[in-house]
Amino acid sequence: MSVESSSLRPRHSFQTDDAALLPIATKVQAGERLSFEDGVTLYRSGDILAVGWLANSVRERLHGDVTYFNVNRHINPTNVCVASCRLCAFGRKKGDAGTYTMALEEAWDAAASGYTEAVTEFHIVGGLHPDLPFEYFMDLVRGLKVRFPKVHIKAFTMVEVAFLAKRGKMTIPETLQRMKEAGVDSMPGGGAEIFADRIRHIICDHKIDGSEWLETARQAHKIGLRSNATMLYGHVENDEDRVDHLVRLRTLQDETSGFQTFIPLAFHPDHTALSHIPRTTGMLDIRQIAVGRLMLDNFAHIKSYWQMVTPKMAQISLRFGADDIDGTVVEEKIYHDAGATTPQGLRRKDLVRLITEAGRTPFERDTMYRAVTRSEDTFTVAV
Ligand code: V47
């Protein structure tokens, strides 16, 4: 049963028991930028409904009831990784049990397998393999473009780009340019984790640091490769670390306008070196969405990734600032290795149902947020 959207829309004026939120509400309603201190106040407020109301007002100002989703497929070409990130359960050292690396034909076959609904996006990320040459990844992309010329390729995190550049003895701009020429259309937002050095040393000591992640994103945006941005929360970071992360993303976005979507990622501790940390709660998940929406005033979209927070929480978050729930995914590995209990993929009709029952209007998008119309196994993108 679908719900009349107008019956769920908050029509009343802002109300709160938390006086600290009043000046923030005034700024939000005037469309003014929030400060670092405002961000901390939002994280600490006991009135989550008021924080959510404010975030929802921004979401509705930007998008009304429209909620975006796509029909995509994840491809993780290898789980062999030289980094030993304590946050990760997916990467394995070369020679360890459970490693895999797809031959190119295998990766191309994987791209075609799964649901029959024609995908509009391949999302490709993987481990930092010590031996795979740069050309393996370029051949992978070129082969996908030949086989699926209409499908958008969103591939390689800033971390992978920096690693491939080093291995191929190229600069970051050169590496990005060659990726683009091979057929990469945009980049996912992974690997950002939390920018603060103190936290990065604990959770992902072997990765590029926060400044390098931001610089790689800057270079990508400069050559016209748009990207997403993520933030991993719910481990050892504090409120100030989260706000610092958001403000640094906002500052780069002021400069490049290259980020499309912000995606908070809930830490999944199982089978990681941080398995003693409890899983995030619904309240924390909802708050990340809301604070992200309020602080990132120059980001068009806030995504509640259903794989991470469960389809049920993703649905609730559509009233707390999110306007996107990601896609069908089909085969998710990174969070499932870390204990995710969500399905590995959802059908298009399931996503439509989640959105409709939240009283929102489903909008199938391509990666660039253009409208997609489809008939069974083919699609058209509005230009
Ligand atoms: O970079 C790794 C995170 C990211 C764990 O751009 C973990 O549209 C939780 O970035 N618990 C990869 N998170 C996924 C990602 C992503 C996902 C969906 C959409 C988009 C997009 C990007 O997953 C990694 C890391 O931050 N991650 N291990 C873990 N145990």
Boltz pocket constraint, residues with backbone or C-beta under 6 A from the ligand:
constraints:
  - pocket:
      binder: B
      contacts: [[A, 87], [A, 88], [A, 89], [A, 90], [A, 125], [A, 157], [A, 187], [A, 188], [A, 189], [A, 190], [A, 191], [A, 192], [A, 193], [A, 228], [A, 229], [A, 230], [A, 232], [A, 263], [A, 265], [A, 266], [A, 267], [A, 268], [A, 269], [A, 270], [A, 272], [A, 305], [A, 326], [A, 334], [A, 335], [A, 338]]
      max_distance: 6.0
